[in-house]
Amino acid sequence: EEVPHAARDAKMRIIRVLAFLADRGLAGITPYRADAEGAYLHTCHGRLWQLVPYVAGVALDRERYLHEGWRSAPLSRFLIDLKEASRGIPYFSPRERFSLTRYIRTLVSRIERYEPGLMPRLAPVLAFLEREFLEVHDALPVGFCHGDYHPLNVIWGRRGIRAVIDWEFTGLKAEAYDL
């Protein structure tokens, strides 16, 4: 997998996180591979690469998977196990906590700048968020989260999870974030 040079540090943190979770015995984690010298990122012809193990899976039927109730048990089990396995994870500081409030306000400022015609339609939603949600959300307990957890970021076997992929948004977030 190619890695943009600007993402080197972030990718190394993901590599460490996955190794930490795998060492803790979390099922569904596929750590990246190091070379014979122990390097995880390789430069070839000026481009940066990492070795990603291939995990075979069963294709997810995008029209039906939401109606396949059996998937909820392995998805839930993974989140419970992730919470336990990530206790004491050393790669994040409390100052790095993801703020949904800050994210929404940044998004709204971009919409105001680039698509101001959308603002009247968004106004009732934004008013609700400000009045009923944002303050409560930012007071929720914080924990380590995948950050983009959904059935399409899972490599499925016939009756369960083979691997959870796409950890680019991982970090400290409200514990309920992945739900």
Summary of the structure (lengths in Angstrom):
residues: 179
radius of gyration: 18.9
end to end distance: 28.1
largest distance: 57.9
contacts: 418
relative contact order: 0.17
helix: 46%
strand: 16%
